[in-house]
Amino acid sequence: STTETLDGTFDGARRSIGAGWFLSIGRKPIEAAVAAPSLLDVVSGMVAADPDVMVSATFDVHLSYSKSDPDRASRSYVLQSVVETTRQLHAF
């Protein structure tokens, strides 16, 4: 696995399945596992308080390769940390 840090916003979180949805400019939305209950509380609180709050989120990224197409990988994301940031994202 690798680690990736992205700036963006959380679009939502679902406690019952331990997941959060992350939006970063120029990328497809990311569905990430949020395994730590305390981290899920932080994400849920951020979304409830201000759905547009900008954050810097660090994910473990796991790659899985298909046997039928070894050049194609799917990515799974696990949120490791999140902090509010004052940086703004701009779409050009």
Salt bridges, closest charged atoms under 4 A:
GLU4 OE2 - ARG27 NH1 2.74
GLU4 OE1 - ARG75 NH1 3.65
ASP7 OD2 - ARG87 NH1 3.42
ASP41 OD1 - ARG15 NH1 2.71
